[in-house]
Amino acid sequence: MAYWLFKSEPNTWSWDDQVAAGKAGTEWDGVRNFMARNQMREMKKGDRGFFYHSVNEKQIVGIVQVVKEIHPDSTDDTGKWECVDIRAVKPIKVAVTLDQIKASEELADMMLVKNSRLSVQPVTEAEWAAVLAMGKTKA
């Protein structure tokens, strides 16, 4: 299993919206960055990810799971863009902020620290475990 981070502006698509999408989940659509799209091409059904509220909050608030592998993005009329479908698994008990992540020596190389603008990012197994511990959440 691989681990990922999905970033969303909470006023556009929030953790509550993701939870409301139910077990079927929803497309992680609208990604228009080649590097983020390529990350989604590597995802497999069952992979887990962190759900990150960007902009003002800048914190990891939940855990999601890939429920459908790469397919055409229904919001793209050009046919160039693809996406995966994800569903909410559970919230992080204590949200983990970007400031906390940046302050952690263990997470110094996390892509969220190095390239915070990318909307879909890989997370290593060690980073996954460290963030879960910070968020007082079991996998």
N, CA, C and O atoms as CSV, one atom per row, in Angstrom:
chain,resi,resn,atom,element,x,y,z
A,1,MET,N,N,0.844,-1.175,0.000
A,1,MET,CA,C,0.000,0.000,0.000
A,1,MET,C,C,0.887,1.235,0.000
A,1,MET,O,O,1.907,1.284,0.687
A,2,ALA,N,N,0.485,2.228,-0.777
A,2,ALA,CA,C,1.187,3.504,-0.814
A,2,ALA,C,C,0.351,4.545,-0.068
A,2,ALA,O,O,-0.842,4.360,0.176
A,3,TYR,N,N,1.019,5.642,0.282
A,3,TYR,CA,C,0.367,6.718,1.025
A,3,TYR,C,C,0.503,8.027,0.263
A,3,TYR,O,O,1.477,8.254,-0.455
A,4,TRP,N,N,-0.505,8.888,0.439
A,4,TRP,CA,C,-0.605,10.125,-0.328
A,4,TRP,C,C,-1.140,11.248,0.535
A,4,TRP,O,O,-1.572,11.027,1.666
A,5,LEU,N,N,-1.109,12.445,-0.002
A,5,LEU,CA,C,-1.734,13.603,0.630
A,5,LEU,C,C,-2.538,14.323,-0.438
A,5,LEU,O,O,-2.031,14.613,-1.522
A,6,PHE,N,N,-3.789,14.609,-0.124
A,6,PHE,CA,C,-4.704,15.316,-1.023
A,6,PHE,C,C,-5.028,16.666,-0.401
A,6,PHE,O,O,-5.541,16.735,0.716
A,7,LYS,N,N,-4.728,17.738,-1.124
A,7,LYS,CA,C,-4.964,19.086,-0.605
A,7,LYS,C,C,-6.223,19.680,-1.217
A,7,LYS,O,O,-6.480,19.538,-2.413
A,8,SER,N,N,-6.996,20.344,-0.376
A,8,SER,CA,C,-8.199,21.014,-0.856
A,8,SER,C,C,-8.452,22.282,-0.051
A,8,SER,O,O,-8.204,22.337,1.154
A,9,GLU,N,N,-8.947,23.288,-0.743
A,9,GLU,CA,C,-9.379,24.491,-0.044
A,9,GLU,C,C,-10.716,24.168,0.621
A,9,GLU,O,O,-11.659,23.775,-0.066
A,10,PRO,N,N,-10.816,24.326,1.936
A,10,PRO,CA,C,-12.040,23.910,2.621
A,10,PRO,C,C,-13.301,24.640,2.171
A,10,PRO,O,O,-14.402,24.110,2.321
A,11,ASN,N,N,-13.160,25.840,1.623
A,11,ASN,CA,C,-14.357,26.536,1.126
A,11,ASN,C,C,-14.787,26.013,-0.247
A,11,ASN,O,O,-15.884,26.325,-0.710
A,12,THR,N,N,-13.928,25.219,-0.904
A,12,THR,CA,C,-14.260,24.602,-2.190
A,12,THR,C,C,-14.728,23.161,-1.985
A,12,THR,O,O,-15.784,22.771,-2.483
A,13,TRP,N,N,-13.943,22.377,-1.252
A,13,TRP,CA,C,-14.281,20.982,-0.940
A,13,TRP,C,C,-13.638,20.662,0.398
A,13,TRP,O,O,-12.415,20.558,0.493
A,14,SER,N,N,-14.445,20.506,1.421
A,14,SER,CA,C,-13.946,20.311,2.776
A,14,SER,C,C,-13.987,18.843,3.192
A,14,SER,O,O,-14.528,17.992,2.486
A,15,TRP,N,N,-13.407,18.573,4.345
A,15,TRP,CA,C,-13.485,17.234,4.932
A,15,TRP,C,C,-14.943,16.836,5.112
A,15,TRP,O,O,-15.310,15.695,4.833
A,16,ASP,N,N,-15.773,17.757,5.572
A,16,ASP,CA,C,-17.205,17.457,5.750
A,16,ASP,C,C,-17.858,17.082,4.421
A,16,ASP,O,O,-18.714,16.198,4.377
A,17,ASP,N,N,-17.458,17.749,3.339
A,17,ASP,CA,C,-17.982,17.398,2.008
A,17,ASP,C,C,-17.550,15.987,1.635
A,17,ASP,O,O,-18.335,15.203,1.103
A,18,GLN,N,N,-16.277,15.673,1.925
A,18,GLN,CA,C,-15.753,14.345,1.590
A,18,GLN,C,C,-16.502,13.268,2.371
A,18,GLN,O,O,-16.856,12.230,1.814
A,19,VAL,N,N,-16.742,13.513,3.655
A,19,VAL,CA,C,-17.490,12.564,4.480
A,19,VAL,C,C,-18.902,12.394,3.923
A,19,VAL,O,O,-19.415,11.277,3.857
A,20,ALA,N,N,-19.528,13.497,3.525
A,20,ALA,CA,C,-20.899,13.453,3.004
A,20,ALA,C,C,-20.992,12.678,1.690
A,20,ALA,O,O,-22.075,12.218,1.327
A,21,ALA,N,N,-19.880,12.525,0.974
A,21,ALA,CA,C,-19.879,11.771,-0.285
A,21,ALA,C,C,-20.100,10.277,-0.038
A,21,ALA,O,O,-20.415,9.541,-0.972
A,22,GLY,N,N,-19.941,9.830,1.188
A,22,GLY,CA,C,-20.249,8.454,1.551
A,22,GLY,C,C,-19.191,7.445,1.141
A,22,GLY,O,O,-18.092,7.793,0.708
A,23,LYS,N,N,-19.570,6.167,1.296
A,23,LYS,CA,C,-18.640,5.063,1.022
A,23,LYS,C,C,-18.236,4.970,-0.437
A,23,LYS,O,O,-17.135,4.517,-0.747
A,24,ALA,N,N,-19.118,5.396,-1.341
A,24,ALA,CA,C,-18.784,5.357,-2.769
A,24,ALA,C,C,-17.677,6.341,-3.106
A,24,ALA,O,O,-16.955,6.162,-4.088
A,25,GLY,N,N,-17.545,7.378,-2.294
A,25,GLY,CA,C,-16.523,8.385,-2.534
A,25,GLY,C,C,-16.887,9.304,-3.682
A,25,GLY,O,O,-18.032,9.347,-4.131
A,26,THR,N,N,-15.893,10.031,-4.144
A,26,THR,CA,C,-16.096,10.994,-5.213
A,26,THR,C,C,-14.793,11.204,-5.974
A,26,THR,O,O,-13.707,10.917,-5.470
A,27,GLU,N,N,-14.922,11.707,-7.183
A,27,GLU,CA,C,-13.732,12.016,-7.980
A,27,GLU,C,C,-12.896,13.091,-7.294
A,27,GLU,O,O,-13.428,14.046,-6.728
A,28,TRP,N,N,-11.585,12.921,-7.355
A,28,TRP,CA,C,-10.678,13.983,-6.934
A,28,TRP,C,C,-10.376,14.773,-8.207
A,28,TRP,O,O,-9.286,14.695,-8.774
A,29,ASP,N,N,-11.378,15.532,-8.629
A,29,ASP,CA,C,-11.337,16.173,-9.940
A,29,ASP,C,C,-10.773,17.589,-9.892
A,29,ASP,O,O,-10.519,18.143,-8.822
A,30,GLY,N,N,-10.589,18.144,-11.057
A,30,GLY,CA,C,-10.140,19.525,-11.170
A,30,GLY,C,C,-8.643,19.727,-11.065
A,30,GLY,O,O,-8.179,20.866,-11.116
A,31,VAL,N,N,-7.877,18.666,-10.922
A,31,VAL,CA,C,-6.420,18.794,-10.835
A,31,VAL,C,C,-5.890,19.114,-12.226
A,31,VAL,O,O,-6.118,18.370,-13.179
A,32,ARG,N,N,-5.185,20.226,-12.326
A,32,ARG,CA,C,-4.662,20.667,-13.621
A,32,ARG,C,C,-3.160,20.927,-13.542
A,32,ARG,O,O,-2.655,21.929,-14.049
A,33,ASN,N,N,-2.472,20.008,-12.901
A,33,ASN,CA,C,-1.028,20.060,-12.759
A,33,ASN,C,C,-0.495,18.684,-13.164
A,33,ASN,O,O,-0.938,17.663,-12.638
A,34,PHE,N,N,0.448,18.663,-14.095
A,34,PHE,CA,C,0.945,17.387,-14.616
A,34,PHE,C,C,1.595,16.528,-13.539
A,34,PHE,O,O,1.405,15.312,-13.525
A,35,MET,N,N,2.358,17.141,-12.639
A,35,MET,CA,C,3.024,16.379,-11.596
A,35,MET,C,C,1.987,15.726,-10.662
A,35,MET,O,O,2.135,14.560,-10.296
A,36,ALA,N,N,0.951,16.468,-10.282
A,36,ALA,CA,C,-0.106,15.918,-9.421
A,36,ALA,C,C,-0.875,14.823,-10.163
A,36,ALA,O,O,-1.203,13.789,-9.580
A,37,ARG,N,N,-1.160,15.049,-11.442
A,37,ARG,CA,C,-1.848,14.027,-12.236
A,37,ARG,C,C,-1.017,12.754,-12.306
A,37,ARG,O,O,-1.547,11.649,-12.188
A,38,ASN,N,N,0.279,12.914,-12.497
A,38,ASN,CA,C,1.164,11.752,-12.571
A,38,ASN,C,C,1.212,10.991,-11.251
A,38,ASN,O,O,1.333,9.766,-11.241
A,39,GLN,N,N,1.119,11.714,-10.141
A,39,GLN,CA,C,1.042,11.044,-8.838
A,39,GLN,C,C,-0.209,10.173,-8.785
A,39,GLN,O,O,-0.157,9.040,-8.306
A,40,MET,N,N,-1.335,10.697,-9.275
A,40,MET,CA,C,-2.579,9.926,-9.256
A,40,MET,C,C,-2.483,8.691,-10.147
A,40,MET,O,O,-3.114,7.673,-9.862
A,41,ARG,N,N,-1.708,8.769,-11.212
A,41,ARG,CA,C,-1.522,7.609,-12.093
A,41,ARG,C,C,-0.842,6.452,-11.373
A,41,ARG,O,O,-0.988,5.299,-11.778
A,42,GLU,N,N,-0.099,6.750,-10.307
A,42,GLU,CA,C,0.599,5.720,-9.539
A,42,GLU,C,C,-0.280,5.091,-8.464
A,42,GLU,O,O,0.083,4.058,-7.901
A,43,MET,N,N,-1.419,5.692,-8.173
A,43,MET,CA,C,-2.270,5.212,-7.081
A,43,MET,C,C,-2.985,3.923,-7.435
A,43,MET,O,O,-3.373,3.686,-8.579
A,44,LYS,N,N,-3.143,3.103,-6.415
A,44,LYS,CA,C,-3.858,1.830,-6.542
A,44,LYS,C,C,-5.048,1.831,-5.593
A,44,LYS,O,O,-5.031,2.476,-4.544
A,45,LYS,N,N,-6.073,1.098,-5.984
A,45,LYS,CA,C,-7.243,0.950,-5.136
A,45,LYS,C,C,-6.791,0.416,-3.775
A,45,LYS,O,O,-6.045,-0.560,-3.697
A,46,GLY,N,N,-7.249,1.065,-2.712
A,46,GLY,CA,C,-6.872,0.674,-1.361
A,46,GLY,C,C,-5.787,1.544,-0.748
A,46,GLY,O,O,-5.619,1.557,0.472
A,47,ASP,N,N,-5.045,2.275,-1.582
A,47,ASP,CA,C,-4.051,3.202,-1.041
A,47,ASP,C,C,-4.739,4.181,-0.097
A,47,ASP,O,O,-5.919,4.488,-0.266
A,48,ARG,N,N,-4.008,4.667,0.885
A,48,ARG,CA,C,-4.542,5.620,1.851
A,48,ARG,C,C,-3.906,6.989,1.649
A,48,ARG,O,O,-2.818,7.112,1.088
A,49,GLY,N,N,-4.601,7.996,2.112
A,49,GLY,CA,C,-4.073,9.347,2.007
A,49,GLY,C,C,-4.552,10.237,3.133
A,49,GLY,O,O,-5.556,9.957,3.788
A,50,PHE,N,N,-3.820,11.308,3.345
A,50,PHE,CA,C,-4.251,12.343,4.271
A,50,PHE,C,C,-5.087,13.359,3.512
A,50,PHE,O,O,-4.792,13.672,2.359
A,51,PHE,N,N,-6.120,13.872,4.147
A,51,PHE,CA,C,-6.945,14.944,3.597
A,51,PHE,C,C,-6.489,16.222,4.287
A,51,PHE,O,O,-6.572,16.348,5.509
A,52,TYR,N,N,-6.005,17.170,3.484
A,52,TYR,CA,C,-5.364,18.383,3.991
A,52,TYR,C,C,-6.173,19.601,3.602
A,52,TYR,O,O,-6.448,19.820,2.422
A,53,HIS,N,N,-6.558,20.399,4.594
A,53,HIS,CA,C,-7.213,21.685,4.335
A,53,HIS,C,C,-6.124,22.728,4.102
A,53,HIS,O,O,-5.310,22.998,4.985
A,54,SER,N,N,-6.120,23.307,2.911
A,54,SER,CA,C,-5.105,24.304,2.577
A,54,SER,C,C,-5.618,25.714,2.901
A,54,SER,O,O,-6.584,25.874,3.647
A,55,VAL,N,N,-4.977,26.705,2.345
A,55,VAL,CA,C,-5.273,28.134,2.481
A,55,VAL,C,C,-5.110,28.583,3.932
A,55,VAL,O,O,-3.987,28.609,4.434
A,56,ASN,N,N,-6.181,28.932,4.608
A,56,ASN,CA,C,-6.078,29.496,5.956
A,56,ASN,C,C,-5.816,28.450,7.032
A,56,ASN,O,O,-5.096,28.722,7.993
A,57,GLU,N,N,-6.388,27.261,6.885
A,57,GLU,CA,C,-6.255,26.248,7.936
A,57,GLU,C,C,-4.892,25.567,7.934
A,57,GLU,O,O,-4.256,25.455,8.982
A,58,LYS,N,N,-4.442,25.114,6.779
A,58,LYS,CA,C,-3.152,24.434,6.616
A,58,LYS,C,C,-2.966,23.326,7.648
A,58,LYS,O,O,-2.075,23.381,8.495
A,59,GLN,N,N,-3.849,22.302,7.549
A,59,GLN,CA,C,-3.768,21.201,8.489
A,59,GLN,C,C,-4.348,19.919,7.916
A,59,GLN,O,O,-5.261,19.940,7.091
A,60,ILE,N,N,-3.796,18.808,8.370
A,60,ILE,CA,C,-4.301,17.489,8.003
A,60,ILE,C,C,-5.469,17.189,8.933
A,60,ILE,O,O,-5.337,17.233,10.156
A,61,VAL,N,N,-6.630,16.878,8.319
A,61,VAL,CA,C,-7.847,16.706,9.119
A,61,VAL,C,C,-8.482,15.327,8.997
A,61,VAL,O,O,-9.363,14.989,9.787
A,62,GLY,N,N,-8.051,14.518,8.020
A,62,GLY,CA,C,-8.694,13.223,7.847
A,62,GLY,C,C,-7.854,12.238,7.067
A,62,GLY,O,O,-6.790,12.560,6.539
A,63,ILE,N,N,-8.377,11.017,7.016
A,63,ILE,CA,C,-7.770,9.931,6.246
A,63,ILE,C,C,-8.757,9.502,5.181
A,63,ILE,O,O,-9.941,9.308,5.453
A,64,VAL,N,N,-8.255,9.356,3.959
A,64,VAL,CA,C,-9.073,8.915,2.827
A,64,VAL,C,C,-8.471,7.652,2.231
A,64,VAL,O,O,-7.338,7.276,2.531
A,65,GLN,N,N,-9.266,7.004,1.370
A,65,GLN,CA,C,-8.816,5.790,0.689
A,65,GLN,C,C,-9.160,5.897,-0.783
A,65,GLN,O,O,-10.234,6.380,-1.141
A,66,VAL,N,N,-8.250,5.447,-1.641
A,66,VAL,CA,C,-8.514,5.403,-3.081
A,66,VAL,C,C,-9.494,4.255,-3.335
A,66,VAL,O,O,-9.226,3.107,-2.981
A,67,VAL,N,N,-10.635,4.582,-3.954
A,67,VAL,CA,C,-11.648,3.556,-4.241
A,67,VAL,C,C,-11.787,3.279,-5.736
A,67,VAL,O,O,-12.425,2.301,-6.125
A,68,LYS,N,N,-11.198,4.127,-6.575
A,68,LYS,CA,C,-11.199,3.892,-8.022
A,68,LYS,C,C,-9.911,4.470,-8.584
A,68,LYS,O,O,-9.559,5.621,-8.328
A,69,GLU,N,N,-9.221,3.645,-9.355
A,69,GLU,CA,C,-7.946,4.074,-9.929
A,69,GLU,C,C,-8.162,5.068,-11.063
A,69,GLU,O,O,-9.297,5.386,-11.420
A,70,ILE,N,N,-7.083,5.543,-11.609
A,70,ILE,CA,C,-7.073,6.626,-12.594
A,70,ILE,C,C,-8.092,6.414,-13.715
A,70,ILE,O,O,-8.233,5.319,-14.261
A,71,HIS,N,N,-8.793,7.496,-14.036
A,71,HIS,CA,C,-9.800,7.492,-15.100
A,71,HIS,C,C,-9.984,8.933,-15.569
A,71,HIS,O,O,-9.517,9.855,-14.901
A,72,PRO,N,N,-10.653,9.148,-16.699
A,72,PRO,CA,C,-10.844,10.523,-17.171
A,72,PRO,C,C,-11.574,11.384,-16.141
A,72,PRO,O,O,-12.522,10.940,-15.494
A,73,ASP,N,N,-11.114,12.606,-16.008
A,73,ASP,CA,C,-11.721,13.586,-15.102
A,73,ASP,C,C,-12.990,14.122,-15.762
A,73,ASP,O,O,-12.934,14.707,-16.844
A,74,SER,N,N,-14.118,13.923,-15.114
A,74,SER,CA,C,-15.407,14.324,-15.711
A,74,SER,C,C,-15.562,15.831,-15.851
A,74,SER,O,O,-16.466,16.292,-16.547
A,75,THR,N,N,-14.694,16.611,-15.202
A,75,THR,CA,C,-14.789,18.075,-15.309
A,75,THR,C,C,-13.914,18.635,-16.422
A,75,THR,O,O,-13.854,19.849,-16.617
A,76,ASP,N,N,-13.234,17.750,-17.156
A,76,ASP,CA,C,-12.305,18.182,-18.199
A,76,ASP,C,C,-12.897,17.933,-19.589
A,76,ASP,O,O,-13.148,16.788,-19.965
A,77,ASP,N,N,-13.114,18.995,-20.338
A,77,ASP,CA,C,-13.656,18.878,-21.691
A,77,ASP,C,C,-12.589,18.554,-22.731
A,77,ASP,O,O,-12.919,18.199,-23.863
A,78,THR,N,N,-11.310,18.672,-22.361
A,78,THR,CA,C,-10.236,18.455,-23.332
A,78,THR,C,C,-9.823,16.990,-23.436
A,78,THR,O,O,-9.233,16.580,-24.435
A,79,GLY,N,N,-10.130,16.203,-22.408
A,79,GLY,CA,C,-9.714,14.808,-22.401
A,79,GLY,C,C,-8.270,14.601,-21.980
A,79,GLY,O,O,-7.764,13.482,-22.062
A,80,LYS,N,N,-7.593,15.656,-21.529
A,80,LYS,CA,C,-6.187,15.562,-21.129
A,80,LYS,C,C,-6.001,15.152,-19.673
A,80,LYS,O,O,-4.951,14.626,-19.305
A,81,TRP,N,N,-7.001,15.386,-18.855
A,81,TRP,CA,C,-6.808,15.241,-17.413
A,81,TRP,C,C,-7.517,14.020,-16.861
A,81,TRP,O,O,-8.578,13.618,-17.337
A,82,GLU,N,N,-6.905,13.451,-15.852
A,82,GLU,CA,C,-7.418,12.239,-15.225
A,82,GLU,C,C,-7.497,12.445,-13.715
A,82,GLU,O,O,-6.953,13.408,-13.174
A,83,CYS,N,N,-8.188,11.516,-13.046
A,83,CYS,CA,C,-8.306,11.604,-11.596
A,83,CYS,C,C,-8.560,10.225,-11.008
A,83,CYS,O,O,-8.764,9.254,-11.737
A,84,VAL,N,N,-8.545,10.150,-9.694
A,84,VAL,CA,C,-8.933,8.946,-8.962
A,84,VAL,C,C,-10.167,9.303,-8.145
A,84,VAL,O,O,-10.512,10.477,-8.008
A,85,ASP,N,N,-10.826,8.292,-7.608
A,85,ASP,CA,C,-11.931,8.522,-6.678
A,85,ASP,C,C,-11.445,8.153,-5.289
A,85,ASP,O,O,-10.741,7.159,-5.107
A,86,ILE,N,N,-11.831,8.970,-4.301
A,86,ILE,CA,C,-11.464,8.695,-2.912
A,86,ILE,C,C,-12.700,8.760,-2.024
A,86,ILE,O,O,-13.697,9.400,-2.356
A,87,ARG,N,N,-12.605,8.081,-0.886
A,87,ARG,CA,C,-13.673,8.142,0.111
A,87,ARG,C,C,-13.052,8.460,1.464
A,87,ARG,O,O,-11.889,8.147,1.716
A,88,ALA,N,N,-13.840,9.083,2.327
A,88,ALA,CA,C,-13.389,9.364,3.689
A,88,ALA,C,C,-13.330,8.063,4.477
A,88,ALA,O,O,-14.226,7.225,4.371
A,89,VAL,N,N,-12.283,7.899,5.260
A,89,VAL,CA,C,-12.148,6.737,6.135
A,89,VAL,C,C,-12.448,7.153,7.572
A,89,VAL,O,O,-13.325,6.586,8.223
A,90,LYS,N,N,-11.712,8.148,8.059
A,90,LYS,CA,C,-11.969,8.665,9.401
A,90,LYS,C,C,-11.214,9.969,9.606
A,90,LYS,O,O,-10.237,10.252,8.913
A,91,PRO,N,N,-11.684,10.762,10.571
A,91,PRO,CA,C,-10.986,12.018,10.857
A,91,PRO,C,C,-9.699,11.774,11.643
A,91,PRO,O,O,-9.536,10.743,12.295
A,92,ILE,N,N,-8.811,12.723,11.569
A,92,ILE,CA,C,-7.638,12.742,12.434
A,92,ILE,C,C,-8.133,13.287,13.780
A,92,ILE,O,O,-8.789,14.328,13.819
A,93,LYS,N,N,-7.827,12.599,14.874
A,93,LYS,CA,C,-8.344,13.012,16.188
A,93,LYS,C,C,-7.917,14.426,16.552
A,93,LYS,O,O,-8.725,15.223,17.028
A,94,VAL,N,N,-6.645,14.733,16.327
A,94,VAL,CA,C,-6.115,16.069,16.594
A,94,VAL,C,C,-5.474,16.547,15.294
A,94,VAL,O,O,-4.440,16.024,14.879
A,95,ALA,N,N,-6.086,17.542,14.654
A,95,ALA,CA,C,-5.569,18.034,13.377
A,95,ALA,C,C,-4.076,18.350,13.503
A,95,ALA,O,O,-3.627,18.877,14.521
A,96,VAL,N,N,-3.321,18.022,12.459
A,96,VAL,CA,C,-1.878,18.249,12.434
A,96,VAL,C,C,-1.608,19.412,11.485
A,96,VAL,O,O,-1.879,19.329,10.287
A,97,THR,N,N,-1.076,20.489,12.034
A,97,THR,CA,C,-0.878,21.706,11.249
A,97,THR,C,C,0.432,21.663,10.456
A,97,THR,O,O,1.355,20.912,10.774
A,98,LEU,N,N,0.477,22.483,9.427
A,98,LEU,CA,C,1.694,22.617,8.636
A,98,LEU,C,C,2.841,23.102,9.516
A,98,LEU,O,O,3.974,22.648,9.356
A,99,ASP,N,N,2.565,24.007,10.432
A,99,ASP,CA,C,3.617,24.492,11.339
A,99,ASP,C,C,4.187,23.347,12.178
A,99,ASP,O,O,5.398,23.280,12.383
A,100,GLN,N,N,3.331,22.449,12.663
A,100,GLN,CA,C,3.805,21.302,13.432
A,100,GLN,C,C,4.658,20.386,12.556
A,100,GLN,O,O,5.690,19.880,12.997
A,101,ILE,N,N,4.227,20.182,11.333
A,101,ILE,CA,C,4.978,19.327,10.407
A,101,ILE,C,C,6.337,19.942,10.115
A,101,ILE,O,O,7.350,19.243,10.124
A,102,LYS,N,N,6.368,21.243,9.857
A,102,LYS,CA,C,7.637,21.921,9.580
A,102,LYS,C,C,8.574,21.898,10.785
A,102,LYS,O,O,9.795,21.896,10.626
A,103,ALA,N,N,8.005,21.879,11.984
A,103,ALA,CA,C,8.814,21.886,13.208
A,103,ALA,C,C,9.357,20.497,13.552
A,103,ALA,O,O,10.232,20.363,14.407
A,104,SER,N,N,8.841,19.481,12.893
A,104,SER,CA,C,9.257,18.111,13.178
A,104,SER,C,C,10.484,17.736,12.351
A,104,SER,O,O,10.451,17.749,11.121
A,105,GLU,N,N,11.560,17.403,13.047
A,105,GLU,CA,C,12.781,16.976,12.357
A,105,GLU,C,C,12.512,15.720,11.533
A,105,GLU,O,O,13.078,15.542,10.455
A,106,GLU,N,N,11.648,14.856,12.048
A,106,GLU,CA,C,11.286,13.603,11.395
A,106,GLU,C,C,10.592,13.833,10.043
A,106,GLU,O,O,10.637,12.976,9.160
A,107,LEU,N,N,9.954,14.996,9.896
A,107,LEU,CA,C,9.186,15.289,8.681
A,107,LEU,C,C,9.841,16.363,7.802
A,107,LEU,O,O,9.196,16.915,6.910
A,108,ALA,N,N,11.107,16.653,8.054
A,108,ALA,CA,C,11.806,17.723,7.332
A,108,ALA,C,C,11.856,17.508,5.824
A,108,ALA,O,O,11.910,18.475,5.064
A,109,ASP,N,N,11.838,16.244,5.379
A,109,ASP,CA,C,11.921,15.958,3.945
A,109,ASP,C,C,10.559,15.683,3.313
A,109,ASP,O,O,10.483,15.346,2.132
A,110,MET,N,N,9.499,15.820,4.076
A,110,MET,CA,C,8.155,15.568,3.547
A,110,MET,C,C,7.867,16.538,2.402
A,110,MET,O,O,8.193,17.722,2.488
A,111,MET,N,N,7.257,16.032,1.335
A,111,MET,CA,C,6.980,16.875,0.180
A,111,MET,C,C,6.129,18.091,0.564
A,111,MET,O,O,6.278,19.157,-0.034
A,112,LEU,N,N,5.252,17.947,1.539
A,112,LEU,CA,C,4.437,19.071,1.980
A,112,LEU,C,C,5.297,20.226,2.474
A,112,LEU,O,O,4.903,21.386,2.362
A,113,VAL,N,N,6.459,19.919,3.015
A,113,VAL,CA,C,7.401,20.939,3.483
A,113,VAL,C,C,8.191,21.495,2.297
A,113,VAL,O,O,8.421,22.701,2.207
A,114,LYS,N,N,8.602,20.614,1.396
A,114,LYS,CA,C,9.464,21.003,0.279
A,114,LYS,C,C,8.702,21.636,-0.891
A,114,LYS,O,O,9.226,22.526,-1.560
A,115,ASN,N,N,7.465,21.180,-1.140
A,115,ASN,CA,C,6.676,21.668,-2.276
A,115,ASN,C,C,5.211,21.764,-1.841
A,115,ASN,O,O,4.374,20.961,-2.254
A,116,SER,N,N,4.925,22.743,-1.014
A,116,SER,CA,C,3.602,22.839,-0.395
A,116,SER,C,C,2.491,23.188,-1.387
A,116,SER,O,O,1.316,23.082,-1.038
A,117,ARG,N,N,2.820,23.592,-2.588
A,117,ARG,CA,C,1.793,23.998,-3.548
A,117,ARG,C,C,1.182,22.829,-4.321
A,117,ARG,O,O,0.089,22.964,-4.872
A,118,LEU,N,N,1.856,21.703,-4.372
A,118,LEU,CA,C,1.375,20.562,-5.145
A,118,LEU,C,C,0.144,19.953,-4.470
A,118,LEU,O,O,0.173,19.650,-3.277
A,119,SER,N,N,-0.931,19.776,-5.234
A,119,SER,CA,C,-2.223,19.376,-4.659
A,119,SER,C,C,-2.354,17.885,-4.357
A,119,SER,O,O,-3.220,17.490,-3.577
A,120,VAL,N,N,-1.512,17.060,-4.960
A,120,VAL,CA,C,-1.494,15.623,-4.692
A,120,VAL,C,C,-0.032,15.238,-4.523
A,120,VAL,O,O,0.795,15.497,-5.397
A,121,GLN,N,N,0.277,14.615,-3.385
A,121,GLN,CA,C,1.675,14.344,-3.062
A,121,GLN,C,C,1.853,12.951,-2.472
A,121,GLN,O,O,0.954,12.441,-1.803
A,122,PRO,N,N,3.010,12.330,-2.716
A,122,PRO,CA,C,3.304,11.066,-2.046
A,122,PRO,C,C,3.707,11.325,-0.594
A,122,PRO,O,O,4.227,12.390,-0.262
A,123,VAL,N,N,3.460,10.343,0.254
A,123,VAL,CA,C,3.848,10.376,1.665
A,123,VAL,C,C,4.554,9.053,1.932
A,123,VAL,O,O,4.032,7.994,1.582
A,124,THR,N,N,5.727,9.097,2.544
A,124,THR,CA,C,6.430,7.857,2.850
A,124,THR,C,C,5.755,7.145,4.021
A,124,THR,O,O,4.961,7.740,4.750
A,125,GLU,N,N,6.080,5.869,4.190
A,125,GLU,CA,C,5.510,5.103,5.293
A,125,GLU,C,C,5.913,5.712,6.641
A,125,GLU,O,O,5.101,5.770,7.564
A,126,ALA,N,N,7.163,6.163,6.753
A,126,ALA,CA,C,7.635,6.777,7.996
A,126,ALA,C,C,6.898,8.097,8.264
A,126,ALA,O,O,6.533,8.382,9.404
A,127,GLU,N,N,6.680,8.900,7.215
A,127,GLU,CA,C,5.931,10.154,7.371
A,127,GLU,C,C,4.489,9.874,7.779
A,127,GLU,O,O,3.928,10.558,8.635
A,128,TRP,N,N,3.896,8.852,7.150
A,128,TRP,CA,C,2.531,8.449,7.479
A,128,TRP,C,C,2.425,8.142,8.977
A,128,TRP,O,O,1.541,8.655,9.664
A,129,ALA,N,N,3.326,7.312,9.464
A,129,ALA,CA,C,3.312,6.915,10.875
A,129,ALA,C,C,3.541,8.119,11.798
A,129,ALA,O,O,2.896,8.236,12.840
A,130,ALA,N,N,4.451,9.001,11.416
A,130,ALA,CA,C,4.747,10.173,12.251
A,130,ALA,C,C,3.547,11.109,12.353
A,130,ALA,O,O,3.232,11.600,13.437
A,131,VAL,N,N,2.881,11.357,11.234
A,131,VAL,CA,C,1.715,12.243,11.241
A,131,VAL,C,C,0.570,11.607,12.031
A,131,VAL,O,O,-0.110,12.299,12.790
A,132,LEU,N,N,0.349,10.311,11.865
A,132,LEU,CA,C,-0.685,9.628,12.643
A,132,LEU,C,C,-0.414,9.770,14.139
A,132,LEU,O,O,-1.335,10.024,14.916
A,133,ALA,N,N,0.833,9.609,14.540
A,133,ALA,CA,C,1.194,9.744,15.953
A,133,ALA,C,C,0.935,11.175,16.435
A,133,ALA,O,O,0.397,11.377,17.524
A,134,MET,N,N,1.316,12.160,15.630
A,134,MET,CA,C,1.084,13.554,16.003
A,134,MET,C,C,-0.415,13.850,16.136
A,134,MET,O,O,-0.837,14.641,16.981
A,135,GLY,N,N,-1.205,13.195,15.280
A,135,GLY,CA,C,-2.644,13.395,15.293
A,135,GLY,C,C,-3.400,12.471,16.238
A,135,GLY,O,O,-4.630,12.459,16.268
A,136,LYS,N,N,-2.630,11.687,17.020
A,136,LYS,CA,C,-3.222,10.758,18.000
A,136,LYS,C,C,-4.289,9.851,17.367
A,136,LYS,O,O,-5.358,9.611,17.929
A,137,THR,N,N,-3.939,9.358,16.161
A,137,THR,CA,C,-4.877,8.563,15.371
A,137,THR,C,C,-4.237,7.231,14.988
A,137,THR,O,O,-3.069,7.184,14.601
A,138,LYS,N,N,-5.003,6.156,15.097
A,138,LYS,CA,C,-4.532,4.839,14.656
A,138,LYS,C,C,-4.931,4.634,13.211
A,138,LYS,O,O,-5.978,5.108,12.770
A,139,ALA,N,N,-4.086,3.923,12.472
A,139,ALA,CA,C,-4.327,3.701,11.035
A,139,ALA,C,C,-5.604,2.974,10.764
A,139,ALA,O,O,-5.935,2.719,9.606
